[in-house]
């Protein structure tokens, strides 16, 4: 069966987003999708700037469910979590606008190329490498143009085969998406339970120093970093691999200095200050992070205390803005805390939810790994469909 090889530009076009003015950004309104929102094949809506819905934005910059987006600015291929050319699907019903340097595929020729097939072609490491190698600029400011992307060659089998290939791969993504929805519901349930305690129970103020032990991160030398897992520890020194709940591992270290243990809460001490995640594994932490462990074993309650207090990036609960926070400043922060009896009751219930979220997260990791093994084989015709 003949496969056609053409440049992407023959079957689709790429546009860069709208040049919004920073003065128009506000906390509420229509979300703006920036390059930082393009993460792990999905679009993150939780931490976006917004604009007033009354602002006139050309239709081509509006986003619809199923759109394929690509980062036109990022790092070089050595930093996979922020690499230029990474792609994601817009899977939300919410109306959003596309910001400049975030790209969108438009005018896809549906008679020659399935939209889903195009997405999975772009998702391949081989394709990402080809696109990223076209980038110009510094290590953390590499740029590609829509023309660069359109110039990459794509192999197109007959349309029915494209649809079959996409159907096989999307079955994995549907399971992943379903698990993510379940995780979100569990997170919301735990936070609502926490809010009921805050609203109805007697609270006293305790400093973080009284509530938790802390390990401040320290970065090893860069020559100890590697993309290979082997016997190395996962390494994190910022929030680039934070997810909604558990940090995701992309970089490893063979000479760790500061260690966070399984179940520790990771906290960003440099901009954006106050972002938090759990780690489900023993990891090495760099200078942009610290790790907390509740002194009384109430780790889940302490997590929600931090989540509520640091209600926005770089903002400490009283509204003070920090680009970085020291250990001394952090440990003096006071958190409103109920009795140990109340915390213990919450911990028992919340730990069950934590375990469910952990299991669902591990399922998603295995699903992605299985899909990514199949992906190049299906795209190269090694597996018949």
C-alpha positions as CSV (number, residue, x, y, z in Angstrom):
1,X,0.0,0.0,0.0
2,X,1.5,3.3,-1.1
3,X,2.4,6.0,1.4
4,X,2.7,9.6,0.2
5,X,5.5,11.8,1.5
6,X,4.8,15.5,1.4
7,X,5.7,18.6,3.4
8,X,3.2,19.4,6.2
9,X,2.5,22.8,4.4
10,X,0.9,20.9,1.6
11,X,-1.8,19.5,3.9
12,X,-2.0,22.1,6.7
13,X,-0.9,25.6,7.6
14,X,0.5,27.0,10.9
15,X,-0.3,30.4,12.4
16,X,1.1,32.2,15.4
17,X,-1.2,33.6,18.0
18,X,-2.6,37.1,18.6
19,X,-0.3,39.8,20.0
20,X,-2.2,40.8,23.1
21,X,-1.0,43.7,25.1
22,X,0.1,42.8,28.6
23,X,-2.0,45.7,30.1
24,X,-5.1,43.8,28.9
25,X,-4.3,40.7,31.1
26,X,-6.5,40.2,34.1
27,X,-7.4,37.3,36.5
28,X,-10.9,36.6,35.0
29,X,-12.4,36.6,31.5
30,X,-11.5,34.6,28.5
31,X,-8.3,32.5,29.1
32,X,-5.2,33.2,27.0
33,X,-3.2,30.2,25.9
34,X,0.5,30.9,26.0
35,X,3.5,28.7,25.1
36,X,3.8,27.7,28.8
37,X,0.2,26.3,28.6
38,X,1.4,23.7,26.1
39,X,2.4,21.0,28.4
40,X,2.5,17.2,28.2
41,X,0.3,16.9,25.2
42,X,-2.5,18.9,26.9
43,X,-3.4,22.5,27.4
44,X,-3.3,23.7,31.0
45,X,-6.1,26.2,31.9
46,X,-5.5,26.4,35.7
47,X,-2.9,29.3,35.7
48,X,-3.7,31.4,32.7
49,X,-4.0,35.1,32.3
50,X,-7.3,36.2,30.9
51,X,-8.7,39.1,28.9
52,X,-12.0,40.9,28.9
53,X,-14.4,38.9,26.6
54,X,-15.4,42.2,25.0
55,X,-12.0,42.6,23.4
56,X,-12.2,41.9,19.6
57,X,-10.0,39.0,18.6
58,X,-10.0,37.7,15.0
59,X,-11.8,34.3,14.7
60,X,-8.6,32.5,13.6
61,X,-7.1,33.0,17.0
62,X,-10.1,31.5,18.8
63,X,-9.6,27.9,20.0
64,X,-12.0,25.0,19.7
65,X,-11.9,21.5,21.2
66,X,-9.6,19.3,19.2
67,X,-7.3,22.1,17.9
68,X,-3.6,21.1,17.5
69,X,-1.2,23.7,19.1
70,X,2.6,23.9,18.9
71,X,5.1,26.0,20.9
72,X,7.0,28.3,18.5
73,X,9.4,29.4,21.3
74,X,11.1,27.3,23.9
75,X,14.4,25.6,24.8
76,X,16.6,23.4,22.6
77,X,16.1,19.6,22.5
78,X,18.3,19.0,25.5
79,X,15.5,20.3,27.8
80,X,12.5,18.2,26.8
81,X,9.9,19.7,29.2
82,X,10.2,23.1,27.6
83,X,11.5,22.2,24.2
84,X,10.4,24.3,21.2
85,X,8.1,22.4,18.9
86,X,6.2,20.5,21.5
87,X,2.6,19.9,20.7
88,X,-0.7,19.5,22.5
89,X,-4.4,19.1,21.8
90,X,-6.9,21.6,23.1
91,X,-9.4,19.3,24.9
92,X,-11.6,21.9,26.6
93,X,-15.1,23.1,25.9
94,X,-14.1,26.5,27.3
95,X,-13.6,29.3,24.8
96,X,-9.9,30.5,24.8
97,X,-7.7,32.8,22.7
98,X,-4.2,31.9,21.2
99,X,-1.3,34.1,22.3
100,X,1.6,35.0,20.1
101,X,4.4,32.4,19.8
102,X,1.9,29.7,20.4
103,X,1.0,28.2,17.0
104,X,-2.1,26.5,15.7
105,X,-2.6,24.2,12.7
106,X,-5.4,25.4,10.4
107,X,-6.8,24.6,7.0
108,X,-6.1,20.9,7.3
109,X,-6.8,19.1,4.0
110,X,-9.2,16.5,5.4
111,X,-9.3,14.6,2.1
112,X,-5.5,13.9,2.3
113,X,-4.7,14.1,6.0
114,X,-6.7,13.1,9.1
115,X,-6.4,15.7,11.9
116,X,-5.9,13.0,14.5
117,X,-3.2,11.4,12.4
118,X,-1.4,14.7,12.0
119,X,-1.4,15.2,15.8
120,X,0.2,11.8,16.4
121,X,2.8,12.3,13.7
122,X,3.8,15.6,15.4
123,X,3.9,13.8,18.8
124,X,6.7,11.5,17.7
125,X,10.1,12.2,19.2
126,X,11.6,11.9,15.7
127,X,9.3,14.7,14.5
128,X,9.9,16.9,17.5
129,X,13.7,16.5,17.0
130,X,13.4,17.5,13.3
131,X,11.4,20.6,14.2
132,X,13.6,21.6,17.2
133,X,16.7,21.3,15.2
134,X,15.4,24.1,12.9
135,X,15.3,26.5,15.9
136,X,17.4,29.6,16.0
137,X,18.4,31.5,19.2
138,X,19.7,31.0,22.7
139,X,19.4,27.8,24.7
140,X,16.2,29.0,26.6
141,X,14.9,31.2,23.8
142,X,14.9,29.0,20.7
143,X,12.5,30.1,18.0
144,X,10.9,28.4,15.0
145,X,8.6,29.9,12.4
146,X,5.4,28.5,11.0
147,X,7.3,28.1,7.7
148,X,9.8,25.9,9.5
149,X,7.1,23.6,10.8
150,X,5.3,23.5,7.4
151,X,8.6,22.4,5.8
152,X,8.9,19.1,7.7
153,X,8.0,16.1,5.7
154,X,5.1,13.8,6.7
155,X,4.4,10.3,5.5
156,X,0.7,9.8,4.6
157,X,-0.8,6.4,4.1
158,X,-4.3,6.1,2.6
159,X,-6.9,8.0,4.6
160,X,-8.7,4.9,6.0
161,X,-5.3,3.7,7.4
162,X,-4.6,7.1,8.9
163,X,-7.9,6.9,10.7
164,X,-7.2,3.3,12.0
165,X,-3.8,4.3,13.3
166,X,-5.2,7.4,15.0
167,X,-8.0,5.3,16.5
168,X,-5.6,2.8,18.0
169,X,-3.5,5.6,19.6
170,X,-6.5,7.7,20.7
171,X,-7.9,4.7,22.7
172,X,-4.9,5.1,25.0
173,X,-5.5,8.9,25.3
174,X,-9.2,8.4,26.0
175,X,-8.2,6.2,29.0
176,X,-5.7,8.8,30.1
177,X,-8.2,11.6,29.8
178,X,-10.8,9.6,31.8
179,X,-8.2,9.0,34.6
180,X,-7.4,12.7,34.6
181,X,-11.1,13.6,35.1
182,X,-11.3,11.1,38.0
183,X,-8.1,12.7,39.6
184,X,-9.6,16.2,39.3
185,X,-12.8,15.0,41.1
186,X,-10.8,13.4,43.9
187,X,-8.7,16.6,44.3
188,X,-11.9,18.7,44.5
189,X,-13.5,16.4,47.0
190,X,-10.4,16.6,49.3
191,X,-10.2,20.4,49.1
192,X,-14.0,20.8,49.8
193,X,-13.5,18.6,52.9
194,X,-10.6,20.8,54.0
195,X,-12.7,24.0,53.4
196,X,-15.4,22.7,55.7
197,X,-12.9,22.3,58.5
198,X,-11.6,25.8,58.0
199,X,-15.1,27.2,58.0
200,X,-16.5,25.3,61.0
201,X,-13.7,24.3,63.4
202,X,-11.7,26.3,65.9
203,X,-8.4,27.3,64.4
204,X,-5.1,28.4,66.0
205,X,-2.0,29.9,64.2
206,X,1.2,27.9,64.0
207,X,4.3,28.7,62.0
208,X,5.5,26.4,59.3
209,X,8.5,25.7,61.4
210,X,6.2,24.3,64.1
211,X,4.2,22.2,61.6
212,X,6.8,20.8,59.3
213,X,10.4,19.8,58.6
214,X,12.0,21.3,55.5
215,X,14.8,20.4,53.2
216,X,16.1,23.3,51.0
217,X,17.2,22.3,47.6
218,X,20.8,22.6,46.3
219,X,21.7,22.1,42.6
220,X,24.4,19.6,41.6
221,X,26.7,20.6,38.8
222,X,25.2,20.4,35.3
223,X,27.5,17.7,34.2
224,X,25.7,15.3,36.5
225,X,22.4,15.7,34.7
226,X,21.2,13.1,32.3
227,X,18.1,12.0,30.3
228,X,18.7,8.4,31.2
229,X,16.9,6.9,34.2
230,X,19.1,3.9,34.9
231,X,20.1,4.0,38.6
232,X,19.9,7.8,38.7
233,X,17.5,9.8,40.8
234,X,14.9,12.1,39.2
235,X,16.1,15.7,39.4
236,X,13.9,18.8,39.8
237,X,15.0,22.4,40.5
238,X,11.9,24.3,39.4
239,X,8.2,23.9,38.5
240,X,8.6,23.0,34.8
241,X,7.7,19.4,35.4
242,X,4.9,20.1,38.0
243,X,1.5,18.7,37.2
244,X,-1.8,19.2,39.0
245,X,-0.7,16.8,41.8
246,X,2.5,14.7,41.3
247,X,5.7,16.0,39.8
248,X,6.6,14.3,36.5
249,X,10.2,13.1,35.9
250,X,12.1,14.1,32.8
251,X,15.7,14.8,34.0
252,X,17.8,12.6,36.2
253,X,21.0,13.2,38.3
254,X,23.9,10.8,39.1
255,X,25.3,12.9,42.0
256,X,22.4,14.2,44.1
257,X,23.1,16.6,47.0
258,X,19.7,17.3,48.6
259,X,17.0,14.6,48.7
260,X,13.2,14.7,48.9
261,X,11.6,11.5,50.0
262,X,8.5,9.7,48.6
263,X,5.4,11.6,49.7
264,X,7.2,14.9,50.4
265,X,5.5,18.1,49.4
266,X,7.6,20.1,46.9
267,X,7.4,23.9,47.2
268,X,8.9,26.4,44.7
269,X,11.0,29.0,46.5
270,X,11.8,31.0,43.3
271,X,9.5,32.6,40.8
272,X,6.8,31.4,40.6
273,X,6.9,31.2,44.4
274,X,4.3,29.0,46.1
275,X,3.6,26.3,43.5
276,X,3.3,22.9,45.2
277,X,3.3,19.3,44.1
278,X,3.8,15.9,45.8
279,X,6.6,13.6,44.8
280,X,5.7,9.9,44.5
281,X,9.4,8.9,44.4
282,X,12.7,9.7,46.1
283,X,14.2,12.6,44.1
284,X,17.0,15.1,44.0
285,X,15.9,18.7,44.4
286,X,17.8,21.8,43.2
287,X,17.9,25.4,44.5
288,X,14.5,26.4,43.2
289,X,12.6,24.0,45.4
290,X,12.3,22.8,49.0
291,X,10.6,19.7,50.4
292,X,8.2,19.6,53.3
293,X,7.3,16.8,55.7
294,X,4.6,17.3,58.3
295,X,6.0,16.8,61.8
296,X,2.7,15.2,63.1
297,X,2.1,13.0,60.1
298,X,-0.7,15.2,58.7
299,X,0.9,15.5,55.3
300,X,-2.4,15.9,53.3
301,X,-3.8,18.5,55.6
302,X,-0.5,20.5,55.5
303,X,-0.6,20.3,51.6
304,X,-4.1,22.0,51.6
305,X,-2.9,24.6,54.1
306,X,-0.1,25.5,51.7
307,X,-2.3,25.4,48.7
308,X,-4.8,27.8,50.2
309,X,-2.3,30.2,51.8
310,X,-0.2,30.6,48.7
311,X,-3.3,31.4,46.7
312,X,-1.5,32.9,43.6
313,X,2.0,32.6,42.1
314,X,4.6,34.8,43.9
315,X,2.0,35.9,46.4
316,X,2.2,35.1,50.1
317,X,-1.1,35.0,52.0
318,X,-1.1,38.7,53.1
319,X,-0.7,39.8,49.4
320,X,3.1,40.4,49.5
321,X,4.8,39.6,46.2
322,X,8.0,37.6,46.3
323,X,10.3,36.7,43.4
324,X,12.1,34.4,45.8
325,X,11.6,33.4,49.4
326,X,14.3,32.3,51.9
327,X,14.1,29.5,54.5
328,X,13.9,32.1,57.3
329,X,11.0,33.9,55.7
330,X,9.2,30.7,54.8
331,X,9.4,29.1,58.2
332,X,7.9,32.2,59.9
333,X,4.7,32.0,57.8
334,X,1.7,31.3,60.1
335,X,-1.0,28.9,59.1
336,X,-4.4,28.5,60.7
337,X,-4.6,25.0,62.1
338,X,-7.4,22.9,63.8
339,X,-6.8,20.4,66.6
340,X,-4.8,17.3,66.0
341,X,-7.9,15.2,66.4
342,X,-9.5,17.0,63.4
343,X,-6.4,16.8,61.4
344,X,-6.1,13.1,62.0
345,X,-9.7,12.4,60.9
346,X,-9.0,14.4,57.7
347,X,-5.8,12.6,57.1
348,X,-7.4,9.2,57.2
349,X,-10.0,10.2,54.6
350,X,-7.5,12.3,52.4
351,X,-4.9,9.5,52.4
352,X,-7.4,7.2,50.7
353,X,-7.9,9.8,48.0
354,X,-4.1,10.4,47.7
355,X,-3.6,6.6,47.2
356,X,-6.3,6.6,44.5
357,X,-4.8,9.6,42.7
358,X,-1.3,7.9,42.9
359,X,-2.7,4.7,41.4
360,X,-4.5,6.6,38.6
361,X,-1.3,8.6,37.9
362,X,0.8,5.4,37.6
363,X,-1.8,4.0,35.3
364,X,-1.5,7.0,33.1
365,X,2.3,6.7,33.0
366,X,2.0,3.1,31.8
367,X,-0.6,4.0,29.2
368,X,1.6,6.7,27.8
369,X,4.6,4.4,27.7
370,X,2.6,1.7,25.9
371,X,1.2,4.3,23.4
372,X,4.7,5.7,22.8
373,X,6.1,2.3,22.0
374,X,3.4,1.7,19.4
375,X,3.5,5.3,18.0
376,X,6.6,5.1,15.8
377,X,5.9,1.5,14.7
378,X,2.4,2.5,13.5
379,X,3.7,5.6,11.8
380,X,6.4,3.7,10.0
381,X,4.2,0.9,8.8
382,X,6.0,-1.7,10.9
383,X,2.6,-2.8,12.4
384,X,-0.2,-3.5,9.9
385,X,-3.6,-2.1,10.7
